[in-house]
């Protein structure tokens, strides 16, 4: 899932998506442990999506929302 798609979601939608992704990571890890996972890179992709959602939620909380940090000179 791309960051632009996530940024267009409301806070409630993000929260639901986050819960869904965390469940997905759990199931993927379970499949990996039982040797049923076909592509191991799925776990990594799912973890990145979770991190992406956390980042967007943090941006909203801090009020930065994609702004570049300014450097003090």
N, C-alpha and C positions, 0 to 999 in steps of 0.2 A: 504494500500500500504506500502510495506516495505522500509526502508531507503536505503538498498542496491540497490533496483530497481530505486529509485529516484536519487541516486548518479551516476548511469550510464547514466542518461539523460543529454542532453545538457542544456545550460542556457535557450535557447528558449523553449525547451520542458518543462522545469520546470515552466517557466512563464505561458505557456498555461495551464499546469496542475493545477497550483495555481488558475488561473482565473476560471477554470472549477470547482474546489473544493469549491471555495467561492460561486459560483452560487448554487452548490449542498447544501451547508449549508443553504443558503437563502431559497431554496425550502423546505428543511426538516423543517426549523423553521416555514414556512408558513403552511405546512401540520400539524405540531404539534399544531399550533394555531387553526386550523379548525378541530381538532380531527380526522384527516385522517392518522396519522402516526401510523404504526403498531408496530414498535419497537423503543422506545425512545432512545435506545443506539446508533442508527445510527447517531444522531446529535453529540454525544460525539466522535464517531469514525471519523467522517468527520472533526471535529475541530482539532483532534489530527493529522490528515493527513495534514491539513493546517499548523499547527505548525511545523510539521516535514519538510515540504517544506521550510518554512521560516528559519528554523535552517540550512538546507543544503545551502540555498542561502547565509545566513550570513557567514557560514564557508568558502564558496568560496570567498566571498568578503574580509574576513579577511586573507585568505590564510592558515587556519589551517587544514581544510579538514580531520577531524577525528583524529587529533593528541591529545594525552593526555597532559593536562597542566602540566608544570613542577613546582615543589615547591621549593621555595628558602629556603636554610637551613642556 
